Protein backbone atom coordinates (compact mmCIF):
# COMPACT_ATOMS: atom_id res chain seq x y z
CA UNK A 1 0.00 0.00 0.00
CA UNK A 2 2.95 2.26 0.75
CA UNK A 3 4.24 1.94 -2.81
CA UNK A 4 0.76 2.45 -4.29
CA UNK A 5 0.24 5.72 -2.41
CA UNK A 6 3.65 7.04 -3.40
CA UNK A 7 3.08 6.13 -7.04
CA UNK A 8 -0.26 7.92 -7.05
CA UNK A 9 1.42 11.02 -5.58
CA UNK A 10 4.04 10.97 -8.31
CA UNK A 11 6.92 10.21 -5.90
CA UNK A 12 9.77 7.84 -6.69
CA UNK A 13 9.57 4.57 -4.84
CA UNK A 14 11.69 4.35 -1.68
CA UNK A 15 11.79 1.05 0.17
CA UNK A 16 10.47 1.38 3.74
CA UNK A 17 13.18 1.40 6.39
CA UNK A 18 13.14 -1.23 9.06
CA UNK A 19 13.37 1.26 11.93
CA UNK A 20 9.84 1.05 13.09
CA UNK A 21 6.69 3.04 12.56
CA UNK A 22 8.14 6.41 13.61
CA UNK A 23 11.05 6.30 11.16
CA UNK A 24 8.82 5.27 8.29
CA UNK A 25 6.31 8.01 9.11
CA UNK A 26 9.04 10.65 9.15
CA UNK A 27 10.35 9.44 5.80
CA UNK A 28 6.87 9.57 4.34
CA UNK A 29 6.05 13.09 5.61
CA UNK A 30 9.41 14.51 4.61
CA UNK A 31 8.70 14.05 0.90
CA UNK A 32 7.23 16.84 -1.17
CA UNK A 33 3.86 16.05 -2.73
CA UNK A 34 3.61 16.40 -6.47
CA UNK A 35 2.63 19.99 -7.18
CA UNK A 36 1.82 19.90 -10.89
CA UNK A 37 -1.68 18.69 -11.89
CA UNK A 38 -2.25 15.25 -13.36
CA UNK A 39 -2.31 15.08 -17.17
CA UNK A 40 -5.87 15.70 -18.37
CA UNK A 41 -5.77 12.56 -20.53
CA UNK A 42 -4.86 10.24 -17.64
CA UNK A 43 -7.50 7.60 -17.06
CA UNK A 44 -7.96 7.96 -13.32
CA UNK A 45 -10.27 5.17 -12.24
CA UNK A 46 -12.68 5.46 -9.35
CA UNK A 47 -13.46 2.52 -7.11
CA UNK A 48 -16.56 0.43 -6.52
CA UNK A 49 -19.76 1.47 -8.23
CA UNK A 50 -18.40 4.97 -8.92
CA UNK A 51 -16.07 3.72 -11.63
CA UNK A 52 -18.89 2.92 -14.06
CA UNK A 53 -20.49 6.37 -14.43
CA UNK A 54 -17.03 7.91 -14.48
CA UNK A 55 -15.94 5.66 -17.33
CA UNK A 56 -19.13 6.35 -19.28
CA UNK A 57 -18.52 10.06 -18.90
CA UNK A 58 -14.91 9.71 -20.03
CA UNK A 59 -15.99 7.63 -23.04
CA UNK A 60 -17.54 10.75 -24.55
CA UNK A 61 -14.83 13.18 -23.45
CA UNK A 62 -13.75 15.91 -25.85
CA UNK A 63 -10.15 14.97 -25.11
CA UNK A 64 -9.23 12.42 -27.77
CA UNK A 65 -6.59 10.60 -25.73
CA UNK A 66 -8.74 10.30 -22.62
CA UNK A 67 -11.70 9.11 -24.66
CA UNK A 68 -9.64 6.45 -26.42
CA UNK A 69 -8.23 5.17 -23.13
CA UNK A 70 -11.71 5.03 -21.61
CA UNK A 71 -13.16 3.18 -24.60
CA UNK A 72 -10.29 0.69 -24.62
CA UNK A 73 -10.78 0.05 -20.90
CA UNK A 74 -14.54 -0.37 -21.36
CA UNK A 75 -13.97 -2.86 -24.16
CA UNK A 76 -11.74 -4.88 -21.85
CA UNK A 77 -14.27 -4.71 -19.01
CA UNK A 78 -17.17 -5.88 -21.16
CA UNK A 79 -15.68 -9.34 -21.32
CA UNK A 80 -17.32 -10.02 -17.96
CA UNK A 81 -21.06 -10.34 -17.41
CA UNK A 82 -20.91 -8.40 -14.14
CA UNK A 83 -19.37 -5.38 -15.83
CA UNK A 84 -22.00 -5.50 -18.58
CA UNK A 85 -24.82 -5.43 -16.04
CA UNK A 86 -23.10 -2.57 -14.20
CA UNK A 87 -22.41 -0.41 -17.25
CA UNK A 88 -25.82 -0.74 -18.91
CA UNK A 89 -27.80 1.22 -16.26
CA UNK A 90 -25.39 4.18 -16.35
CA UNK A 91 -25.84 4.83 -20.07
CA UNK A 92 -23.03 2.92 -21.75
CA UNK A 93 -25.03 2.33 -24.95
CA UNK A 94 -25.71 6.02 -25.54
CA UNK A 95 -22.07 6.86 -24.83
CA UNK A 96 -20.77 4.23 -27.24
CA UNK A 97 -23.24 5.33 -29.90
CA UNK A 98 -22.01 8.90 -29.64
CA UNK A 99 -18.34 7.93 -29.80
CA UNK A 100 -18.93 5.48 -32.64
CA UNK A 101 -19.85 8.32 -34.98
CA UNK A 102 -16.88 10.58 -34.33
CA UNK A 103 -15.67 11.04 -37.88
CA UNK A 104 -12.33 12.54 -36.91
CA UNK A 105 -11.23 9.64 -34.68
CA UNK A 106 -10.88 6.19 -36.22
CA UNK A 107 -9.76 4.60 -32.95
CA UNK A 108 -12.84 5.84 -31.11
CA UNK A 109 -15.11 4.44 -33.80
CA UNK A 110 -13.23 1.15 -33.71
CA UNK A 111 -13.32 0.75 -29.93
CA UNK A 112 -16.94 1.89 -29.63
CA UNK A 113 -18.29 -0.45 -32.31
CA UNK A 114 -16.26 -3.33 -30.90
CA UNK A 115 -17.69 -2.65 -27.42
CA UNK A 116 -21.25 -2.76 -28.75
CA UNK A 117 -20.84 -6.42 -29.77
CA UNK A 118 -20.63 -7.93 -26.24
CA UNK A 119 -23.58 -5.74 -25.31
CA UNK A 120 -25.58 -7.12 -28.25
CA UNK A 121 -24.81 -10.65 -27.05
CA UNK A 122 -26.12 -9.90 -23.56
CA UNK A 123 -29.86 -9.85 -22.88
CA UNK A 124 -29.78 -6.61 -20.89
CA UNK A 125 -27.29 -5.03 -23.26
CA UNK A 126 -29.38 -5.93 -26.29
CA UNK A 127 -32.44 -4.51 -24.59
CA UNK A 128 -30.56 -1.27 -23.92
CA UNK A 129 -29.52 -1.04 -27.58
CA UNK A 130 -33.09 -1.52 -28.76
CA UNK A 131 -34.38 0.89 -26.11
CA UNK A 132 -32.39 3.64 -27.79
CA UNK A 133 -34.84 3.43 -30.68
CA UNK A 134 -33.40 4.41 -34.01
CA UNK A 135 -30.35 6.11 -32.47
CA UNK A 136 -28.03 3.13 -32.04
CA UNK A 137 -29.48 1.02 -34.85
CA UNK A 138 -29.31 3.96 -37.23
CA UNK A 139 -25.71 4.62 -36.24
CA UNK A 140 -24.82 0.97 -36.84
CA UNK A 141 -26.35 1.01 -40.31
CA UNK A 142 -24.38 4.13 -41.15
CA UNK A 143 -21.21 2.53 -39.82
CA UNK A 144 -21.78 -0.50 -42.04
CA UNK A 145 -20.78 1.88 -44.85
CA UNK A 146 -17.82 3.38 -42.96
CA UNK A 147 -14.64 3.84 -45.03
CA UNK A 148 -12.59 1.98 -42.41
CA UNK A 149 -12.78 -1.83 -42.87
CA UNK A 150 -12.40 -2.57 -39.15
CA UNK A 151 -15.26 -0.26 -38.23
CA UNK A 152 -17.45 -1.81 -40.94
CA UNK A 153 -16.61 -5.29 -39.71
CA UNK A 154 -17.49 -4.40 -36.11
CA UNK A 155 -20.77 -2.76 -37.10
CA UNK A 156 -21.70 -5.74 -39.27
CA UNK A 157 -20.96 -8.13 -36.40
CA UNK A 158 -23.32 -6.18 -34.12
CA UNK A 159 -26.05 -6.09 -36.80
CA UNK A 160 -25.67 -9.82 -37.39
CA UNK A 161 -25.97 -10.49 -33.66
CA UNK A 162 -29.10 -8.33 -33.38
CA UNK A 163 -30.68 -10.00 -36.41
CA UNK A 164 -30.61 -13.38 -34.66
CA UNK A 165 -33.51 -12.23 -32.49
CA UNK A 166 -36.94 -11.21 -33.67
CA UNK A 167 -37.00 -7.88 -31.83
CA UNK A 168 -33.54 -7.07 -33.13
CA UNK A 169 -34.51 -7.98 -36.69
CA UNK A 170 -37.58 -5.77 -36.45
CA UNK A 171 -35.52 -2.84 -35.23
CA UNK A 172 -33.02 -3.29 -38.06
CA UNK A 173 -35.78 -3.51 -40.66
CA UNK A 174 -37.46 -0.40 -39.26
CA UNK A 175 -34.12 1.38 -39.52
CA UNK A 176 -33.83 0.55 -43.23
CA UNK A 177 -31.26 -2.24 -43.02
CA UNK A 178 -32.58 -4.14 -46.04
CA UNK A 179 -31.82 -1.36 -48.51
CA UNK A 180 -28.41 -0.81 -46.90
CA UNK A 181 -27.47 -4.50 -47.02
CA UNK A 182 -28.64 -4.95 -50.61
CA UNK A 183 -26.59 -1.95 -51.67
CA UNK A 184 -23.53 -3.23 -49.81
CA UNK A 185 -23.79 -6.54 -51.69
CA UNK A 186 -22.76 -4.79 -54.88
CA UNK A 187 -20.33 -2.32 -53.27
CA UNK A 188 -18.39 -4.34 -50.69
CA UNK A 189 -15.10 -5.72 -52.00
CA UNK A 190 -13.81 -7.47 -48.87
CA UNK A 191 -15.00 -11.06 -49.08
CA UNK A 192 -15.38 -11.73 -45.35
CA UNK A 193 -17.46 -8.60 -44.86
CA UNK A 194 -19.52 -9.42 -47.94
CA UNK A 195 -20.29 -12.81 -46.42
CA UNK A 196 -21.35 -11.08 -43.19
CA UNK A 197 -23.67 -8.74 -45.12
CA UNK A 198 -25.29 -11.72 -46.85
CA UNK A 199 -25.64 -13.57 -43.55
CA UNK A 200 -27.30 -10.59 -41.87
CA UNK A 201 -29.64 -10.07 -44.83
CA UNK A 202 -30.57 -13.75 -44.72
CA UNK A 203 -31.41 -13.49 -41.03
CA UNK A 204 -33.69 -10.45 -41.34
CA UNK A 205 -35.49 -11.83 -44.40
CA UNK A 206 -35.93 -15.25 -42.86
CA UNK A 207 -37.12 -13.89 -39.52
CA UNK A 208 -39.55 -11.17 -40.61
CA UNK A 209 -41.95 -11.14 -43.56
CA UNK A 210 -41.52 -7.37 -43.83
CA UNK A 211 -37.81 -7.83 -44.41
CA UNK A 212 -38.43 -10.45 -47.09
CA UNK A 213 -40.90 -8.20 -48.89
CA UNK A 214 -38.53 -5.24 -48.80
CA UNK A 215 -35.64 -7.35 -50.08
CA UNK A 216 -37.61 -8.68 -53.04
CA UNK A 217 -38.87 -5.22 -53.97
CA UNK A 218 -35.40 -3.78 -53.51
CA UNK A 219 -33.83 -6.03 -56.13
CA UNK A 220 -32.11 -8.46 -53.78
CA UNK A 221 -32.66 -11.44 -56.08
CA UNK A 222 -30.98 -9.78 -59.04
CA UNK A 223 -28.17 -8.54 -56.83
CA UNK A 224 -27.46 -11.91 -55.21
CA UNK A 225 -27.66 -13.75 -58.53
CA UNK A 226 -25.10 -11.37 -59.97
CA UNK A 227 -22.97 -11.65 -56.86
CA UNK A 228 -22.63 -15.44 -56.84
CA UNK A 229 -21.98 -15.30 -60.58
CA UNK A 230 -18.96 -13.08 -59.97
CA UNK A 231 -20.32 -9.97 -61.70
CA UNK A 232 -19.29 -7.61 -58.90
CA UNK A 233 -15.82 -9.02 -58.28
CA UNK A 234 -12.84 -9.63 -60.51
CA UNK A 235 -12.19 -13.02 -58.94
CA UNK A 236 -14.45 -15.94 -58.20
CA UNK A 237 -16.34 -15.29 -54.93
CA UNK A 238 -14.88 -17.19 -51.99
CA UNK A 239 -16.83 -20.18 -50.62
CA UNK A 240 -18.29 -18.19 -47.70
CA UNK A 241 -19.80 -15.64 -50.09
CA UNK A 242 -21.43 -18.34 -52.21
CA UNK A 243 -22.58 -20.22 -49.12
CA UNK A 244 -24.43 -17.25 -47.65
CA UNK A 245 -25.54 -16.05 -51.08
CA UNK A 246 -27.20 -19.39 -51.85
CA UNK A 247 -28.82 -19.45 -48.40
CA UNK A 248 -30.24 -15.98 -49.04
CA UNK A 249 -31.41 -16.99 -52.51
CA UNK A 250 -33.27 -19.93 -51.02
CA UNK A 251 -35.10 -17.57 -48.68
CA UNK A 252 -35.86 -15.01 -51.38
CA UNK A 253 -37.29 -17.43 -53.96
CA UNK A 254 -40.52 -17.92 -52.08
CA UNK A 255 -43.13 -17.56 -54.81
CA UNK A 256 -43.24 -18.57 -58.49
CA UNK A 257 -42.47 -15.02 -59.64
CA UNK A 258 -39.30 -14.93 -57.57
CA UNK A 259 -38.24 -18.39 -58.77
CA UNK A 260 -38.62 -17.44 -62.42
CA UNK A 261 -36.83 -14.14 -61.81
CA UNK A 262 -33.86 -16.08 -60.44
CA UNK A 263 -33.95 -18.42 -63.45
CA UNK A 264 -33.97 -15.44 -65.81
CA UNK A 265 -30.79 -14.19 -64.12
CA UNK A 266 -28.99 -17.40 -65.10
CA UNK A 267 -28.39 -18.57 -61.55
CA UNK A 268 -29.33 -22.20 -62.28
CA UNK A 269 -26.04 -22.66 -64.10
CA UNK A 270 -24.15 -21.42 -61.03
CA UNK A 271 -26.13 -23.63 -58.66
CA UNK A 272 -25.55 -26.74 -60.75
CA UNK A 273 -21.82 -26.07 -60.95
CA UNK A 274 -21.62 -25.48 -57.19
CA UNK A 275 -23.09 -28.89 -56.41
CA UNK A 276 -19.48 -29.98 -56.95
CA UNK A 277 -17.62 -26.91 -55.67
CA UNK A 278 -14.23 -28.64 -55.63
CA UNK A 279 -14.17 -28.32 -59.42
CA UNK A 280 -14.42 -24.54 -59.01
CA UNK A 281 -12.29 -23.86 -55.95
CA UNK A 282 -9.84 -26.74 -56.16
CA UNK A 283 -9.33 -29.77 -53.98
CA UNK A 284 -7.02 -27.86 -51.63
CA UNK A 285 -9.91 -25.76 -50.30
CA UNK A 286 -11.26 -26.57 -46.85
CA UNK A 287 -13.52 -29.64 -47.30
CA UNK A 288 -16.00 -28.39 -44.70
CA UNK A 289 -16.33 -25.07 -46.53
CA UNK A 290 -16.94 -26.91 -49.81
CA UNK A 291 -19.53 -29.11 -48.11
CA UNK A 292 -21.40 -26.05 -46.83
CA UNK A 293 -21.36 -24.48 -50.30
CA UNK A 294 -22.76 -27.65 -51.89
CA UNK A 295 -25.40 -27.91 -49.16
CA UNK A 296 -26.66 -24.36 -49.69
CA UNK A 297 -26.46 -24.72 -53.48
CA UNK A 298 -28.65 -27.81 -53.30
CA UNK A 299 -31.04 -25.96 -50.99
CA UNK A 300 -31.38 -23.04 -53.39
CA UNK A 301 -31.75 -25.40 -56.35
CA UNK A 302 -34.47 -27.26 -54.48
CA UNK A 303 -36.35 -24.02 -53.85
CA UNK A 304 -36.14 -22.80 -57.45
CA UNK A 305 -36.94 -26.14 -59.11
CA UNK A 306 -40.15 -26.42 -57.11
CA UNK A 307 -41.58 -24.33 -59.96
CA UNK A 308 -42.60 -26.36 -63.01
CA UNK A 309 -40.92 -24.25 -65.68
CA UNK A 310 -37.51 -24.38 -64.01
CA UNK A 311 -37.30 -28.18 -63.77
CA UNK A 312 -36.57 -28.80 -67.44
CA UNK A 313 -34.02 -25.97 -67.50
CA UNK A 314 -32.13 -27.52 -64.58
CA UNK A 315 -32.12 -30.94 -66.26
CA UNK A 316 -30.77 -29.44 -69.48
CA UNK A 317 -28.00 -27.75 -67.51
CA UNK A 318 -26.86 -31.15 -66.23
CA UNK A 319 -28.15 -31.14 -62.65
CA UNK A 320 -28.87 -34.88 -62.65
CA UNK A 321 -25.22 -36.00 -62.71
CA UNK A 322 -23.97 -34.07 -59.62
CA UNK A 323 -27.15 -34.87 -57.70
CA UNK A 324 -26.67 -38.56 -58.47
CA UNK A 325 -23.06 -38.32 -57.30
CA UNK A 326 -24.21 -36.83 -53.99
CA UNK A 327 -26.72 -39.64 -53.50
CA UNK A 328 -24.08 -42.23 -54.36
CA UNK A 329 -21.64 -40.74 -51.84
CA UNK A 330 -24.41 -40.70 -49.24
CA UNK A 331 -25.15 -44.35 -49.92
CA UNK A 332 -21.50 -45.19 -49.30
CA UNK A 333 -21.44 -43.11 -46.11
CA UNK A 334 -24.57 -44.84 -44.84
CA UNK A 335 -23.11 -48.25 -45.61
CA UNK A 336 -20.00 -47.34 -43.60
CA UNK A 337 -22.14 -45.80 -40.82
CA UNK A 338 -20.49 -42.42 -41.36
CA UNK A 339 -23.62 -40.38 -41.98
CA UNK A 340 -24.43 -37.89 -39.24
CA UNK A 341 -27.18 -35.37 -38.70
CA UNK A 342 -24.83 -32.54 -39.69
CA UNK A 343 -23.59 -34.20 -42.88
CA UNK A 344 -27.03 -35.43 -43.93
CA UNK A 345 -28.37 -31.96 -44.76
CA UNK A 346 -26.68 -32.04 -48.16
CA UNK A 347 -28.21 -35.46 -48.82
CA UNK A 348 -31.66 -34.25 -47.80
CA UNK A 349 -31.45 -31.19 -50.05
CA UNK A 350 -30.23 -33.33 -52.96
CA UNK A 351 -33.10 -35.78 -52.47
CA UNK A 352 -35.59 -32.91 -52.52
CA UNK A 353 -34.04 -31.69 -55.78
CA UNK A 354 -34.36 -35.19 -57.25
CA UNK A 355 -38.02 -35.30 -56.25
CA UNK A 356 -38.57 -32.01 -58.06
CA UNK A 357 -36.67 -32.98 -61.20
CA UNK A 358 -38.36 -36.39 -61.35
CA UNK A 359 -41.56 -34.58 -62.31
CA UNK A 360 -39.87 -33.71 -65.61
CA UNK A 361 -40.00 -36.67 -68.07
CA UNK A 362 -36.43 -36.13 -69.23
CA UNK A 363 -35.20 -35.86 -65.67
CA UNK A 364 -37.11 -38.95 -64.58
CA UNK A 365 -35.57 -40.95 -67.41
CA UNK A 366 -32.03 -39.95 -66.44
CA UNK A 367 -32.63 -40.51 -62.74
CA UNK A 368 -33.80 -44.08 -63.26
CA UNK A 369 -30.41 -44.91 -64.69
CA UNK A 370 -28.09 -42.77 -62.57
CA UNK A 371 -29.73 -42.36 -59.17
CA UNK A 372 -32.31 -45.08 -58.57
CA UNK A 373 -29.82 -47.82 -57.53
CA UNK A 374 -28.60 -45.59 -54.70
CA UNK A 375 -32.00 -44.18 -53.78
CA UNK A 376 -33.55 -47.46 -52.68
CA UNK A 377 -30.97 -48.27 -49.97
CA UNK A 378 -31.36 -44.77 -48.54
CA UNK A 379 -35.04 -45.42 -47.81
CA UNK A 380 -33.87 -47.29 -44.71
CA UNK A 381 -31.13 -44.81 -43.76
CA UNK A 382 -30.42 -44.12 -40.10
CA UNK A 383 -31.28 -40.44 -40.47
CA UNK A 384 -35.09 -39.97 -40.47
CA UNK A 385 -35.15 -37.05 -42.90
CA UNK A 386 -32.92 -38.89 -45.36
CA UNK A 387 -35.09 -42.00 -45.33
CA UNK A 388 -38.28 -39.95 -45.62
CA UNK A 389 -37.16 -37.97 -48.67
CA UNK A 390 -35.46 -41.00 -50.21
CA UNK A 391 -38.83 -42.78 -50.18
CA UNK A 392 -40.51 -39.82 -51.86
CA UNK A 393 -37.74 -39.48 -54.43
CA UNK A 394 -37.84 -43.21 -55.20
CA UNK A 395 -41.60 -43.09 -55.69
CA UNK A 396 -41.40 -40.14 -58.08
CA UNK A 397 -38.51 -41.57 -60.08
CA UNK A 398 -40.34 -44.88 -60.51
CA UNK A 399 -43.66 -43.25 -61.32
CA UNK A 400 -45.12 -44.00 -64.73
CA UNK A 401 -47.99 -42.14 -66.39
Residue pairs with C-beta under 8 A, 6 or more apart in sequence:
2 16
2 24
2 28
3 13
6 12
6 13
6 14
6 31
7 13
9 31
9 33
9 34
10 33
10 34
11 31
11 33
11 34
14 27
14 31
16 24
16 27
17 23
17 24
17 27
38 44
40 63
40 66
41 63
41 65
41 66
41 69
42 66
43 58
43 66
43 69
43 70
43 73
45 51
45 54
45 55
45 73
46 54
49 86
52 86
52 87
52 90
52 92
53 90
53 91
55 70
55 73
55 74
55 77
55 87
56 87
56 90
56 91
56 92
56 95
57 95
58 66
58 67
58 69
58 70
59 67
59 70
59 71
59 74
59 92
59 95
59 96
59 99
59 112
60 67
60 95
60 98
60 99
61 67
61 70
64 105
64 108
67 99
67 105
67 108
68 105
68 107
68 108
68 111
71 96
71 99
71 107
71 108
71 111
71 112
71 115
72 111
74 87
74 92
74 96
74 111
74 115
75 111
75 114
75 115
77 83
77 87
78 84
78 87
78 115
78 118
78 119
79 118
81 122
84 118
84 119
84 122
84 124
84 125
85 122
85 124
88 119
88 122
88 124
88 125
88 128
92 115
92 119
92 128
93 116
93 119
93 125
93 128
93 129
93 131
93 132
93 136
94 132
94 135
94 136
96 112
96 113
96 115
96 116
96 119
97 112
97 116
97 132
97 135
97 136
97 139
99 105
99 108
99 109
99 111
99 112
100 108
100 109
100 112
100 113
100 116
100 139
100 140
100 143
100 155
101 109
101 139
101 142
101 143
102 108
102 109
106 148
106 151
109 143
109 146
109 148
109 151
110 148
110 150
110 151
110 154
113 140
113 143
113 151
113 154
113 155
113 158
114 154
116 129
116 136
116 140
116 154
116 158
117 154
117 157
117 158
117 161
118 125
119 125
119 126
119 128
119 129
120 126
120 129
120 158
120 161
120 162
120 168
121 161
126 161
126 162
126 165
126 168
129 136
129 137
129 162
130 137
130 162
130 167
130 168
130 171
134 174
134 175
137 162
137 171
137 172
137 174
137 175
137 177
138 175
140 155
140 158
140 159
140 162
141 155
141 159
141 172
141 175
141 176
141 177
141 180
143 151
143 152
143 154
143 155
144 152
144 155
144 156
144 159
144 180
144 181
144 184
144 197
145 152
145 180
145 184
146 152
146 155
149 190
149 193
152 190
152 193
153 192
153 193
153 196
156 193
156 196
156 197
156 200
157 196
159 172
159 177
159 200
160 196
160 199
160 200
160 203
161 168
162 168
162 169
162 171
162 172
163 169
163 172
163 177
163 200
163 203
163 204
163 207
164 203
166 207
166 208
169 203
169 204
169 207
169 208
169 211
170 208
170 210
172 200
172 204
172 211
173 204
173 208
173 210
173 211
173 214
177 200
177 204
177 211
178 201
178 204
178 205
178 211
178 214
178 215
178 218
178 220
179 214
179 218
181 197
181 200
181 201
181 204
182 201
182 215
182 218
182 219
182 220
182 223
184 194
184 197
185 194
185 197
185 198
185 201
185 220
185 223
185 224
185 227
185 232
186 223
186 226
186 227
186 232
188 194
188 197
189 233
191 233
191 237
191 238
191 240
191 241
192 240
194 227
194 237
194 241
195 238
195 240
195 241
195 243
195 244
198 224
198 227
198 241
198 244
198 245
198 247
198 248
199 244
199 247
201 215
201 220
201 248
202 244
202 247
202 248
202 251
204 211
205 211
205 212
205 215
205 220
205 248
205 251
205 252
206 212
206 251
212 251
212 252
212 254
215 252
216 252
216 254
216 258
220 248
220 252
221 249
221 252
221 253
221 258
221 261
221 262
221 265
222 261
222 265
224 245
224 248
224 249
224 252
225 249
225 262
225 265
225 266
225 267
225 270
226 232
226 265
227 233
227 237
227 241
227 245
228 237
228 241
228 242
228 245
228 246
228 249
228 267
228 270
228 274
229 265
229 266
229 267
229 270
230 236
230 237
236 280
236 281
237 245
239 277
239 281
239 285
239 286
239 289
239 290
239 292
239 293
240 289
242 274
242 277
242 293
242 296
242 297
243 289
243 292
243 293
243 296
244 296
246 271
246 274
246 293
246 296
246 297
246 299
246 300
247 296
247 299
247 300
249 262
249 267
249 300
249 303
249 304
250 296
250 299
250 300
250 302
250 303
252 258
252 262
253 259
253 262
253 300
253 303
253 304
256 307
259 303
259 304
259 306
259 307
259 310
260 307
260 309
260 310
262 268
262 304
263 304
263 307
263 309
263 310
263 313
267 300
267 304
268 301
268 304
268 310
268 313
268 314
268 317
268 319
269 317
271 297
271 300
271 301
271 304
271 319
272 301
272 314
272 317
272 318
272 319
272 322
273 279
273 280
274 280
274 293
274 294
274 297
275 294
275 297
275 298
275 301
275 319
275 322
275 323
275 326
275 350
276 294
276 322
276 325
277 285
277 290
277 293
277 294
277 297
278 285
278 290
281 290
281 293
291 343
291 346
294 326
294 346
295 345
295 346
295 349
298 323
298 326
298 346
298 349
298 350
298 352
298 353
299 349
301 314
301 319
301 349
301 353
302 349
302 352
302 353
302 356
304 310
304 314
305 311
305 314
305 319
305 353
305 356
305 357
306 356
308 359
311 356
311 357
311 359
311 360
311 363
312 360
312 362
312 363
314 353
314 357
314 363
315 357
315 360
315 362
315 363
315 366
316 362
319 353
319 357
320 357
320 363
320 366
320 367
320 370
320 371
321 370
323 350
323 353
323 354
323 357
323 371
324 367
324 370
324 371
324 374
326 346
326 347
326 350
327 347
327 350
327 351
327 354
327 371
327 374
327 375
327 378
328 371
328 374
330 339
330 344
330 346
330 347
330 350
330 374
330 378
330 381
330 386
331 374
331 377
331 378
333 339
333 343
334 377
334 378
334 381
334 382
334 386
335 377
337 382
339 347
339 381
339 382
339 383
339 386
340 383
341 383
344 381
344 383
344 385
344 386
347 378
347 383
347 386
348 383
348 385
348 386
348 389
351 375
351 378
351 386
351 389
351 390
351 392
351 393
352 389
352 393
354 367
354 371
354 375
354 393
354 396
354 397
355 389
355 392
355 393
355 396
357 363
357 364
357 367
358 364
358 367
358 393
358 396
358 397
358 399
359 396
364 396
364 397
364 399
367 397
368 397
368 398
371 393
371 397
372 394
372 397
372 398
375 390
375 393
375 394
375 397
376 390
376 394
378 386
378 387
378 390
379 387
379 390
379 391
379 394
380 387
381 387
381 390
